[in-house]
Amino acid sequence: QVQLVESGGGFVEAGGSLRLSCAASGRTTSSYTMGWFRQGLGKEREFVAAIMWSGGSTAYADSVKGRFTISRGNAKNTMYLQMNSLKPEDTAVYYCALDPDLDITRTPTPYRYWGQGTQVTVSS
């Protein structure tokens, strides 16, 4: 079993920055994929970014490319999402996800483990 805990959400004005963190604990393997997804009010959960722990390959949604950066922390099993130039349309609950058996995957269904989510609100 794997537990994921997100932190770092909050309220920010358009153009501002936030950094989200996700700490994984439990029975993780040496090679897995972690991702960030978000869900706005009344919308479906959508892909934001993902990283393969072994090798560090990354992928981004077109809507965040060039503004958001996903990275692995120095602490084992910690992942970050640096969000710059935030826009009101980035407002959503952001979820951390992990699966030990996936390559980078842009759909939420295959990810086995999920955090509780952290709210990001960007004002115009």
MMTF fields as JSON, N, C-alpha, C and O atoms, coordinates in Angstrom:
{
  "mmtfVersion": "1.0.0",
  "mmtfProducer": "UNKNOWN",
  "numBonds": 495,
  "numAtoms": 496,
  "numGroups": 124,
  "numChains": 1,
  "numModels": 1,
  "chainsPerModel": [1],
  "groupsPerChain": [124],
  "chainIdList": ["A"],
  "bondAtomList": [4, 2, 8, 6, 12, 10, 16, 14, 20, 18, 24, 22, 28, 26, 32, 30, 36, 34, 40, 38, 44, 42, 48, 46, 52, 50, 56, 54, 60, 58, 64, 62, 68, 66, 72, 70, 76, 74, 80, 78, 84, 82, 88, 86, 92, 90, 96, 94, 100, 98, 104, 102, 108, 106, 112, 110, 116, 114, 120, 118, 124, 122, 128, 126, 132, 130, 136, 134, 140, 138, 144, 142, 148, 146, 152, 150, 156, 154, 160, 158, 164, 162, 168, 166, 172, 170, 176, 174, 180, 178, 184, 182, 188, 186, 192, 190, 196, 194, 200, 198, 204, 202, 208, 206, 212, 210, 216, 214, 220, 218, 224, 222, 228, 226, 232, 230, 236, 234, 240, 238, 244, 242, 248, 246, 252, 250, 256, 254, 260, 258, 264, 262, 268, 266, 272, 270, 276, 274, 280, 278, 284, 282, 288, 286, 292, 290, 296, 294, 300, 298, 304, 302, 308, 306, 312, 310, 316, 314, 320, 318, 324, 322, 328, 326, 332, 330, 336, 334, 340, 338, 344, 342, 348, 346, 352, 350, 356, 354, 360, 358, 364, 362, 368, 366, 372, 370, 376, 374, 380, 378, 384, 382, 388, 386, 392, 390, 396, 394, 400, 398, 404, 402, 408, 406, 412, 410, 416, 414, 420, 418, 424, 422, 428, 426, 432, 430, 436, 434, 440, 438, 444, 442, 448, 446, 452, 450, 456, 454, 460, 458, 464, 462, 468, 466, 472, 470, 476, 474, 480, 478, 484, 482, 488, 486, 492, 490],
  "bondOrderList": [1, 1, 1, 1, 1, 1, 1, 1, 1, 1, 1, 1, 1, 1, 1, 1, 1, 1, 1, 1, 1, 1, 1, 1, 1, 1, 1, 1, 1, 1, 1, 1, 1, 1, 1, 1, 1, 1, 1, 1, 1, 1, 1, 1, 1, 1, 1, 1, 1, 1, 1, 1, 1, 1, 1, 1, 1, 1, 1, 1, 1, 1, 1, 1, 1, 1, 1, 1, 1, 1, 1, 1, 1, 1, 1, 1, 1, 1, 1, 1, 1, 1, 1, 1, 1, 1, 1, 1, 1, 1, 1, 1, 1, 1, 1, 1, 1, 1, 1, 1, 1, 1, 1, 1, 1, 1, 1, 1, 1, 1, 1, 1, 1, 1, 1, 1, 1, 1, 1, 1, 1, 1, 1],
  "groupList": [{"groupName": "GLN", "atomNameList": ["N", "CA", "C", "O"], "elementList": ["N", "C", "C", "O"], "formalChargeList": [0, 0, 0, 0], "bondAtomList": [1, 0, 2, 1, 3, 2], "bondOrderList": [1, 1, 2], "singleLetterCode": "Q", "chemCompType": "L-PEPTIDE LINKING"}, {"groupName": "VAL", "atomNameList": ["N", "CA", "C", "O"], "elementList": ["N", "C", "C", "O"], "formalChargeList": [0, 0, 0, 0], "bondAtomList": [1, 0, 2, 1, 3, 2], "bondOrderList": [1, 1, 2], "singleLetterCode": "V", "chemCompType": "L-PEPTIDE LINKING"}, {"groupName": "LEU", "atomNameList": ["N", "CA", "C", "O"], "elementList": ["N", "C", "C", "O"], "formalChargeList": [0, 0, 0, 0], "bondAtomList": [1, 0, 2, 1, 3, 2], "bondOrderList": [1, 1, 2], "singleLetterCode": "L", "chemCompType": "L-PEPTIDE LINKING"}, {"groupName": "GLU", "atomNameList": ["N", "CA", "C", "O"], "elementList": ["N", "C", "C", "O"], "formalChargeList": [0, 0, 0, 0], "bondAtomList": [1, 0, 2, 1, 3, 2], "bondOrderList": [1, 1, 2], "singleLetterCode": "E", "chemCompType": "L-PEPTIDE LINKING"}, {"groupName": "SER", "atomNameList": ["N", "CA", "C", "O"], "elementList": ["N", "C", "C", "O"], "formalChargeList": [0, 0, 0, 0], "bondAtomList": [1, 0, 2, 1, 3, 2], "bondOrderList": [1, 1, 2], "singleLetterCode": "S", "chemCompType": "L-PEPTIDE LINKING"}, {"groupName": "GLY", "atomNameList": ["N", "CA", "C", "O"], "elementList": ["N", "C", "C", "O"], "formalChargeList": [0, 0, 0, 0], "bondAtomList": [1, 0, 2, 1, 3, 2], "bondOrderList": [1, 1, 2], "singleLetterCode": "G", "chemCompType": "PEPTIDE LINKING"}, {"groupName": "PHE", "atomNameList": ["N", "CA", "C", "O"], "elementList": ["N", "C", "C", "O"], "formalChargeList": [0, 0, 0, 0], "bondAtomList": [1, 0, 2, 1, 3, 2], "bondOrderList": [1, 1, 2], "singleLetterCode": "F", "chemCompType": "L-PEPTIDE LINKING"}, {"groupName": "ALA", "atomNameList": ["N", "CA", "C", "O"], "elementList": ["N", "C", "C", "O"], "formalChargeList": [0, 0, 0, 0], "bondAtomList": [1, 0, 2, 1, 3, 2], "bondOrderList": [1, 1, 2], "singleLetterCode": "A", "chemCompType": "L-PEPTIDE LINKING"}, {"groupName": "ARG", "atomNameList": ["N", "CA", "C", "O"], "elementList": ["N", "C", "C", "O"], "formalChargeList": [0, 0, 0, 0], "bondAtomList": [1, 0, 2, 1, 3, 2], "bondOrderList": [1, 1, 2], "singleLetterCode": "R", "chemCompType": "L-PEPTIDE LINKING"}, {"groupName": "CYS", "atomNameList": ["N", "CA", "C", "O"], "elementList": ["N", "C", "C", "O"], "formalChargeList": [0, 0, 0, 0], "bondAtomList": [1, 0, 2, 1, 3, 2], "bondOrderList": [1, 1, 2], "singleLetterCode": "C", "chemCompType": "L-PEPTIDE LINKING"}, {"groupName": "THR", "atomNameList": ["N", "CA", "C", "O"], "elementList": ["N", "C", "C", "O"], "formalChargeList": [0, 0, 0, 0], "bondAtomList": [1, 0, 2, 1, 3, 2], "bondOrderList": [1, 1, 2], "singleLetterCode": "T", "chemCompType": "L-PEPTIDE LINKING"}, {"groupName": "TYR", "atomNameList": ["N", "CA", "C", "O"], "elementList": ["N", "C", "C", "O"], "formalChargeList": [0, 0, 0, 0], "bondAtomList": [1, 0, 2, 1, 3, 2], "bondOrderList": [1, 1, 2], "singleLetterCode": "Y", "chemCompType": "L-PEPTIDE LINKING"}, {"groupName": "MET", "atomNameList": ["N", "CA", "C", "O"], "elementList": ["N", "C", "C", "O"], "formalChargeList": [0, 0, 0, 0], "bondAtomList": [1, 0, 2, 1, 3, 2], "bondOrderList": [1, 1, 2], "singleLetterCode": "M", "chemCompType": "L-PEPTIDE LINKING"}, {"groupName": "TRP", "atomNameList": ["N", "CA", "C", "O"], "elementList": ["N", "C", "C", "O"], "formalChargeList": [0, 0, 0, 0], "bondAtomList": [1, 0, 2, 1, 3, 2], "bondOrderList": [1, 1, 2], "singleLetterCode": "W", "chemCompType": "L-PEPTIDE LINKING"}, {"groupName": "LYS", "atomNameList": ["N", "CA", "C", "O"], "elementList": ["N", "C", "C", "O"], "formalChargeList": [0, 0, 0, 0], "bondAtomList": [1, 0, 2, 1, 3, 2], "bondOrderList": [1, 1, 2], "singleLetterCode": "K", "chemCompType": "L-PEPTIDE LINKING"}, {"groupName": "ILE", "atomNameList": ["N", "CA", "C", "O"], "elementList": ["N", "C", "C", "O"], "formalChargeList": [0, 0, 0, 0], "bondAtomList": [1, 0, 2, 1, 3, 2], "bondOrderList": [1, 1, 2], "singleLetterCode": "I", "chemCompType": "L-PEPTIDE LINKING"}, {"groupName": "ASP", "atomNameList": ["N", "CA", "C", "O"], "elementList": ["N", "C", "C", "O"], "formalChargeList": [0, 0, 0, 0], "bondAtomList": [1, 0, 2, 1, 3, 2], "bondOrderList": [1, 1, 2], "singleLetterCode": "D", "chemCompType": "L-PEPTIDE LINKING"}, {"groupName": "ASN", "atomNameList": ["N", "CA", "C", "O"], "elementList": ["N", "C", "C", "O"], "formalChargeList": [0, 0, 0, 0], "bondAtomList": [1, 0, 2, 1, 3, 2], "bondOrderList": [1, 1, 2], "singleLetterCode": "N", "chemCompType": "L-PEPTIDE LINKING"}, {"groupName": "PRO", "atomNameList": ["N", "CA", "C", "O"], "elementList": ["N", "C", "C", "O"], "formalChargeList": [0, 0, 0, 0], "bondAtomList": [1, 0, 2, 1, 3, 2], "bondOrderList": [1, 1, 2], "singleLetterCode": "P", "chemCompType": "L-PEPTIDE LINKING"}],
  "groupTypeList": [0, 1, 0, 2, 1, 3, 4, 5, 5, 5, 6, 1, 3, 7, 5, 5, 4, 2, 8, 2, 4, 9, 7, 7, 4, 5, 8, 10, 10, 4, 4, 11, 10, 12, 5, 13, 6, 8, 0, 5, 2, 5, 14, 3, 8, 3, 6, 1, 7, 7, 15, 12, 13, 4, 5, 5, 4, 10, 7, 11, 7, 16, 4, 1, 14, 5, 8, 6, 10, 15, 4, 8, 5, 17, 7, 14, 17, 10, 12, 11, 2, 0, 12, 17, 4, 2, 14, 18, 3, 16, 10, 7, 1, 11, 11, 9, 7, 2, 16, 18, 16, 2, 16, 15, 10, 8, 10, 18, 10, 18, 11, 8, 11, 13, 5, 0, 5, 10, 0, 1, 10, 1, 4, 4],
  "groupIdList": [1, 2, 3, 4, 5, 6, 7, 8, 9, 10, 11, 12, 13, 14, 15, 16, 17, 18, 19, 20, 21, 22, 23, 24, 25, 26, 27, 28, 29, 30, 31, 32, 33, 34, 35, 36, 37, 38, 39, 40, 41, 42, 43, 44, 45, 46, 47, 48, 49, 50, 51, 52, 53, 54, 55, 56, 57, 58, 59, 60, 61, 62, 63, 64, 65, 66, 67, 68, 69, 70, 71, 72, 73, 74, 75, 76, 77, 78, 79, 80, 81, 82, 83, 84, 85, 86, 87, 88, 89, 90, 91, 92, 93, 94, 95, 96, 97, 98, 99, 100, 101, 102, 103, 104, 105, 106, 107, 108, 109, 110, 111, 112, 113, 114, 115, 116, 117, 118, 119, 120, 121, 122, 123, 124],
  "secStructList": [7, 3, 3, 3, 3, 3, 3, 7, 7, 3, 3, 3, 3, 6, 6, 7, 7, 3, 3, 3, 3, 3, 3, 3, 3, 3, 1, 7, 7, 1, 1, 7, 3, 3, 3, 3, 3, 3, 3, 7, 6, 6, 1, 7, 7, 3, 3, 3, 3, 3, 3, 3, 6, 6, 6, 7, 7, 3, 3, 3, 7, 6, 6, 6, 6, 6, 6, 3, 3, 3, 3, 3, 7, 1, 1, 6, 6, 3, 3, 3, 3, 3, 3, 7, 1, 7, 7, 4, 4, 4, 7, 3, 3, 3, 3, 3, 3, 3, 3, 6, 6, 7, 1, 1, 7, 1, 1, 1, 6, 6, 7, 7, 3, 3, 7, 7, 7, 3, 3, 3, 3, 3, 3, 7],
  "xCoordList": [0.847, 0.0, 0.876, 1.934, 0.427, 1.169, 0.268, -0.911, 0.821, 0.084, 0.738, 1.962, -0.102, 0.357, -0.244, -1.441, 0.582, 0.109, 0.592, 1.794, -0.358, -0.023, -0.011, -0.668, 0.742, 0.735, 1.163, 1.691, 0.926, 1.409, 0.368, 0.685, -0.863, -1.898, -2.216, -1.738, -3.024, -3.403, -4.028, -4.473, -4.052, -4.67, -3.563, -2.669, -3.624, -2.597, -3.226, -4.208, -2.676, -3.167, -2.592, -1.544, -3.292, -2.824, -1.407, -1.085, -0.577, 0.817, 1.736, 2.957, 1.166, 1.945, 2.407, 2.197, 3.041, 3.618, 3.234, 2.989, 3.188, 3.011, 3.84, 4.108, 4.247, 4.917, 4.162, 3.982, 3.726, 3.052, 4.06, 5.017, 3.831, 4.666, 3.806, 2.632, 4.401, 3.724, 4.72, 5.77, 4.388, 5.252, 4.601, 3.447, 5.366, 4.881, 5.51, 6.704, 4.712, 5.221, 4.563, 3.541, 5.177, 4.638, 5.494, 6.699, 4.885, 5.616, 5.779, 5.062, 6.731, 7.043, 8.169, 9.011, 8.189, 9.265, 10.354, 10.246, 11.379, 12.465, 12.16, 12.869, 11.143, 10.812, 9.306, 8.581, 8.834, 7.404, 7.174, 8.116, 5.963, 5.578, 4.706, 3.793, 4.998, 4.15, 3.624, 4.294, 2.434, 1.828, 1.009, 0.635, 0.743, -0.183, -1.38, -1.241, -2.544, -3.787, -4.536, -4.24, -5.496, -6.307, -7.745, -8.051, -8.623, -10.06, -10.703, -10.79, -11.155, -11.884, -13.327, -13.817, -14.009, -15.403, -16.258, -16.298, -16.928, -17.796, -17.078, -17.692, -15.78, -14.999, -14.441, -14.417, -13.992, -13.359, -11.914, -11.301, -11.394, -9.998, -9.101, -9.291, -8.119, -7.258, -5.792, -5.378, -5.027, -3.587, -2.899, -3.253, -1.908, -1.09, 0.356, 0.912, 0.957, 2.358, 2.637, 1.919, 3.707, 4.105, 5.608, 6.255, 6.159, 7.591, 7.834, 7.201, 8.754, 9.177, 10.328, 11.33, 10.179, 11.176, 12.54, 13.56, 12.565, 13.826, 14.111, 13.414, 15.103, 15.455, 14.991, 15.615, 13.903, 13.473, 12.734, 12.575, 12.27, 11.504, 10.252, 9.621, 9.894, 8.739, 7.803, 8.187, 6.58, 5.598, 4.684, 4.449, 4.168, 3.303, 2.097, 2.153, 1.008, -0.133, 0.236, 1.005, -0.307, 0.007, -0.366, 0.294, -1.405, -1.898, -0.942, -1.049, -0.013, 0.899, 2.362, 3.236, 2.627, 4.001, 4.644, 4.06, 5.855, 6.562, 6.27, 6.984, 5.22, 4.864, 5.056, 5.441, 4.793, 4.896, 6.109, 6.478, 6.727, 7.856, 7.666, 7.47, 7.724, 7.631, 9.049, 9.906, 9.29, 10.642, 10.598, 9.615, 11.706, 11.893, 12.692, 13.629, 12.324, 13.054, 14.255, 14.403, 15.119, 16.258, 15.807, 16.418, 14.746, 14.177, 13.523, 12.842, 13.745, 13.209, 11.692, 11.022, 11.176, 9.737, 8.999, 7.831, 9.675, 9.021, 9.03, 10.059, 7.887, 7.741, 7.216, 6.478, 7.597, 7.173, 6.539, 6.813, 5.7, 5.173, 5.331, 4.581, 6.299, 6.494, 5.592, 5.698, 4.709, 3.732, 3.994, 3.859, 4.365, 4.643, 3.63, 2.94, 3.552, 2.65, 1.248, 0.629, 0.762, -0.549, -1.661, -1.609, -2.669, -3.824, -5.085, -5.092, -6.158, -7.407, -7.881, -8.478, -7.626, -8.06, -7.243, -7.575, -6.195, -5.463, -6.129, -5.711, -7.152, -7.872, -8.472, -9.221, -8.146, -8.614, -8.11, -7.284, -8.624, -8.001, -6.94, -7.223, -5.733, -4.609, -4.342, -4.225, -4.249, -4.046, -2.711, -2.291, -2.068, -0.859, -1.271, -2.147, -0.64, -0.952, 0.33, 1.362, 0.241, 1.416, 0.972, -0.071, 1.773, 1.57, 2.92, 3.768, 3.129, 4.43, 4.646, 5.758, 3.621, 3.747, 3.547, 3.525, 3.401, 3.104, 4.326, 5.238, 4.342, 5.159, 4.374, 3.296, 4.893, 4.165, 2.813, 2.723, 1.775, 0.408, -0.366, -0.293, -1.101, -1.8, -3.255, -3.96, -3.715, -5.093, -5.085, -4.176, -6.098, -6.063, -6.389, -5.904, -7.197, -7.722, -6.652, -6.83, -5.553, -4.589, -3.8, -3.211, -3.77, -2.983, -3.681, -4.873, -2.913, -3.513, -3.656, -4.583, -2.751, -2.74, -2.906, -2.353, -3.692, -4.02, -3.927, -4.213, -3.522, -3.583, -4.965, -5.875, -5.113, -6.426, -6.718, -7.859, -5.701, -5.885, -5.58, -5.721, -5.159, -4.902, -5.462, -5.262, -6.162, -6.848, -5.883, -5.103, -5.949, -5.223, -6.255, -7.055, -6.241, -7.166, -6.373, -5.555, -6.619, -5.91, -6.935, -7.887, -6.744, -7.682, -7.238, -6.048, -8.212, -7.901, -7.641, -7.365],
  "yCoordList": [-1.2, 0.0, 1.242, 1.272, 2.255, 3.515, 4.657, 4.703, 5.564, 6.759, 7.988, 8.1, 8.894, 10.129, 11.317, 11.336, 12.302, 13.498, 14.723, 14.933, 15.529, 16.767, 17.939, 17.911, 18.952, 20.206, 21.331, 21.091, 22.561, 23.712, 24.485, 25.511, 24.019, 24.77, 26.061, 26.3, 26.89, 28.147, 29.089, 28.695, 30.347, 31.415, 32.317, 32.715, 32.635, 33.486, 34.33, 33.914, 35.492, 36.337, 35.84, 35.195, 36.152, 35.777, 36.295, 37.431, 35.456, 35.798, 35.336, 35.365, 34.911, 34.464, 33.028, 32.374, 32.543, 31.198, 30.459, 31.057, 29.146, 28.246, 27.0, 26.65, 26.33, 25.049, 24.006, 24.141, 22.962, 21.854, 20.749, 20.542, 20.055, 18.923, 17.684, 17.77, 16.533, 15.26, 14.31, 14.022, 13.829, 12.881, 11.505, 11.334, 10.531, 9.153, 8.32, 8.439, 7.483, 6.574, 5.215, 5.08, 4.224, 2.88, 2.053, 2.276, 1.121, 0.141, 0.603, 0.149, 1.512, 1.938, 1.079, 0.597, 0.89, 0.151, 1.123, 2.322, 0.639, 1.504, 2.207, 3.142, 1.792, 2.402, 2.553, 1.558, 3.77, 4.008, 5.365, 6.126, 5.653, 6.935, 7.698, 7.141, 8.968, 9.854, 10.964, 11.417, 11.381, 12.409, 13.397, 13.149, 14.523, 15.525, 15.62, 15.71, 15.599, 15.82, 16.942, 17.266, 17.529, 18.563, 18.418, 17.873, 18.928, 18.86, 20.156, 20.472, 20.908, 22.129, 21.843, 20.74, 22.822, 22.651, 22.283, 23.019, 21.166, 20.728, 20.162, 19.934, 19.931, 19.414, 18.039, 17.606, 17.358, 16.067, 16.255, 17.3, 15.227, 15.262, 15.212, 14.382, 16.116, 16.199, 16.11, 16.465, 15.624, 15.46, 16.815, 17.73, 16.933, 18.136, 17.805, 18.387, 16.862, 16.505, 15.155, 14.716, 14.495, 13.212, 13.049, 13.667, 12.201, 11.95, 10.486, 9.914, 9.886, 8.522, 8.603, 9.271, 7.916, 8.053, 7.561, 8.164, 6.468, 5.937, 6.583, 6.311, 7.413, 8.072, 9.505, 10.316, 9.835, 11.217, 11.756, 12.97, 10.89, 11.388, 12.106, 11.693, 13.179, 13.973, 14.202, 14.05, 14.568, 14.937, 15.998, 16.03, 16.872, 17.966, 18.093, 17.777, 18.558, 18.956, 20.222, 21.049, 20.367, 21.549, 22.842, 23.867, 22.794, 23.997, 24.525, 25.681, 23.691, 24.121, 24.119, 24.567, 23.619, 23.519, 24.901, 25.857, 24.991, 26.255, 27.074, 28.032, 26.702, 27.423, 26.555, 27.057, 25.268, 24.348, 23.443, 23.102, 23.056, 22.127, 21.055, 21.357, 19.8, 18.674, 18.195, 18.174, 17.814, 17.386, 16.423, 16.336, 15.706, 14.825, 15.57, 16.297, 15.39, 16.035, 15.23, 14.064, 15.862, 15.156, 14.09, 13.026, 14.38, 13.373, 12.284, 12.561, 11.067, 9.96, 10.042, 10.347, 9.768, 9.662, 10.981, 10.985, 12.1, 13.396, 14.019, 14.035, 14.528, 15.116, 16.529, 16.831, 17.4, 18.792, 19.2, 18.619, 20.2, 20.849, 22.348, 22.959, 22.935, 24.379, 25.003, 24.693, 25.88, 26.487, 27.984, 28.685, 28.468, 29.888, 30.463, 29.724, 31.774, 32.476, 31.902, 31.614, 31.741, 31.116, 31.959, 33.189, 31.251, 31.878, 31.453, 30.41, 32.249, 31.849, 30.457, 29.737, 30.077, 28.753, 27.614, 26.448, 27.922, 26.896, 26.549, 25.612, 27.293, 27.035, 25.638, 25.289, 24.841, 23.454, 22.825, 23.396, 21.642, 20.775, 19.959, 19.307, 19.997, 19.291, 18.008, 18.02, 16.901, 15.592, 15.005, 15.147, 14.355, 13.584, 12.125, 11.61, 11.478, 10.084, 9.292, 9.837, 8.001, 7.122, 5.741, 5.238, 5.147, 3.736, 3.082, 3.633, 1.913, 1.25, 0.542, 0.095, 0.432, -0.4, 0.355, -0.257, 1.679, 2.439, 3.126, 3.503, 3.287, 4.317, 5.613, 5.618, 6.701, 7.977, 7.822, 7.444, 8.12, 7.931, 9.214, 9.777, 9.676, 10.968, 10.831, 11.834, 9.62, 9.436, 9.007, 8.293, 9.436, 9.165, 7.719, 7.229, 7.046, 5.754, 4.73, 4.025, 4.609, 3.56, 3.783, 2.836, 4.987, 5.239, 4.613, 4.817, 3.852, 3.067, 3.85, 3.604, 4.781, 5.472, 6.97, 7.554, 7.584, 9.0, 9.689, 9.09, 10.955, 11.777, 12.367, 12.109, 13.163, 13.714, 15.001, 15.46, 15.579, 16.797, 18.051, 18.083, 19.084, 20.382, 21.456, 21.408, 22.422, 23.433, 24.526, 25.043, 24.864, 26.011, 26.959, 26.571, 28.204, 29.22, 30.404, 30.981, 30.764, 31.868, 32.937, 32.692, 34.122, 35.216, 36.052, 36.158, 36.64, 37.47, 38.911, 39.744],
  "zCoordList": [0.0, 0.0, 0.0, 0.629, -0.707, -0.826, -0.374, -0.724, 0.394, 0.816, 0.175, 0.114, -0.295, -0.923, -0.193, 0.092, 0.108, 0.795, 0.028, -0.133, -0.445, -1.149, -0.171, 0.87, -0.527, 0.219, -0.716, -1.802, -0.272, -1.02, -1.794, -2.395, -1.793, -2.488, -1.766, -0.656, -2.399, -1.779, -2.766, -3.844, -2.377, -3.16, -3.691, -2.945, -4.972, -5.565, -6.668, -7.284, -6.917, -8.003, -9.333, -9.374, -10.397, -11.733, -11.958, -11.609, -12.537, -12.762, -11.652, -11.803, -10.547, -9.412, -9.531, -10.553, -8.469, -8.457, -7.19, -6.142, -7.317, -6.188, -6.445, -7.595, -5.368, -5.517, -4.707, -3.497, -5.404, -4.758, -4.454, -5.199, -3.361, -2.976, -2.814, -2.453, -3.086, -2.871, -2.242, -2.817, -1.068, -0.368, -0.402, -0.009, -0.881, -0.968, 0.129, 0.401, 0.755, 1.775, 1.587, 0.915, 2.195, 2.046, 1.118, 1.003, 0.473, -0.299, -1.747, -2.639, -1.966, -3.321, -3.872, -3.116, -5.155, -5.803, -6.236, -5.977, -6.879, -7.307, -8.613, -8.985, -9.303, -10.58, -10.668, -10.662, -10.748, -10.834, -11.472, -11.69, -11.761, -12.35, -11.373, -10.763, -11.235, -10.433, -11.323, -12.252, -11.022, -11.859, -11.058, -9.912, -11.693, -11.164, -12.089, -13.309, -11.495, -12.212, -11.506, -10.356, -12.19, -11.558, -11.997, -13.058, -11.139, -11.426, -11.012, -9.825, -12.0, -11.733, -11.409, -11.653, -10.864, -10.456, -11.667, -12.653, -11.589, -12.672, -13.876, -14.919, -13.742, -14.868, -14.56, -13.408, -15.603, -15.41, -14.945, -15.166, -14.304, -13.882, -15.119, -16.009, -15.158, -16.332, -15.956, -14.852, -16.917, -16.761, -16.718, -17.462, -15.837, -15.768, -16.147, -17.078, -15.413, -15.664, -15.024, -14.126, -15.507, -14.929, -15.042, -15.888, -14.169, -14.167, -13.855, -12.967, -14.591, -14.282, -13.299, -13.554, -12.169, -11.111, -11.558, -11.225, -12.313, -12.818, -14.167, -15.144, -14.227, -15.479, -15.569, -16.253, -14.889, -14.828, -16.031, -16.15, -16.937, -18.081, -17.608, -16.635, -18.299, -17.908, -19.092, -20.251, -18.769, -19.779, -19.193, -17.985, -20.061, -19.622, -20.524, -21.712, -19.946, -20.755, -21.521, -21.031, -22.708, -23.516, -22.784, -22.957, -21.979, -21.309, -20.24, -19.832, -19.787, -18.724, -19.163, -18.421, -20.36, -20.836, -20.872, -21.381, -20.326, -20.27, -19.025, -18.728, -18.294, -17.063, -15.823, -14.767, -15.945, -14.815, -15.003, -16.128, -13.878, -13.909, -12.855, -11.678, -13.28, -12.36, -12.054, -12.937, -10.811, -10.448, -9.271, -8.536, -9.124, -7.976, -6.933, -7.261, -5.675, -4.609, -4.173, -4.538, -3.383, -2.827, -1.841, -1.739, -1.125, -0.23, -1.074, -2.06, -0.667, -1.439, -1.511, -0.525, -2.677, -2.881, -2.674, -2.284, -2.934, -2.871, -4.256, -4.931, -4.674, -5.986, -5.841, -4.904, -6.769, -6.723, -8.056, -9.106, -7.972, -9.164, -8.963, -8.203, -9.637, -9.591, -10.636, -11.823, -10.198, -11.087, -11.152, -10.15, -12.314, -12.537, -13.519, -14.221, -13.557, -14.478, -14.408, -15.433, -13.211, -13.014, -13.612, -13.624, -14.108, -14.737, -13.994, -13.34, -14.086, -13.424, -13.852, -13.051, -15.087, -15.549, -14.944, -15.154, -14.206, -13.475, -12.147, -11.468, -11.781, -10.54, -10.555, -11.467, -9.547, -9.483, -8.195, -7.483, -7.912, -6.906, -7.626, -8.631, -7.115, -7.716, -6.931, -5.705, -7.672, -7.079, -7.512, -8.661, -6.584, -6.835, -7.053, -6.36, -8.008, -8.301, -8.508, -8.898, -8.238, -8.389, -8.831, -8.411, -9.675, -9.986, -10.209, -10.911, -9.621, -9.743, -11.064, -11.348, -11.866, -13.059, -14.369, -15.437, -14.297, -15.497, -16.069, -15.334, -17.379, -17.992, -17.853, -17.259, -18.385, -18.288, -18.971, -20.139, -18.218, -18.691, -18.437, -17.345, -19.427, -19.347, -18.946, -18.833, -18.732, -18.285, -16.829, -16.406, -16.035, -14.6, -14.21, -13.19, -15.006, -14.583, -14.214, -13.22, -14.955, -14.61, -13.325, -12.803, -12.808, -11.605, -10.407, -10.182, -9.648, -8.575, -7.269, -6.497, -7.023, -5.732, -5.941, -6.873, -5.04, -5.155, -3.806, -2.769, -3.828, -2.644, -2.465, -3.253, -1.42, -1.077, -1.848, -1.877, -2.466, -3.247, -2.453, -1.231, -3.172, -2.561, -3.486, -4.7, -2.904, -3.701, -4.139, -3.339, -5.407, -5.956, -6.535, -7.386, -6.074, -6.554, -7.081, -6.365, -8.339, -8.982, -9.3, -10.041, -8.742, -8.977, -10.166, -10.464, -10.835, -12.008, -11.618, -12.482]
}
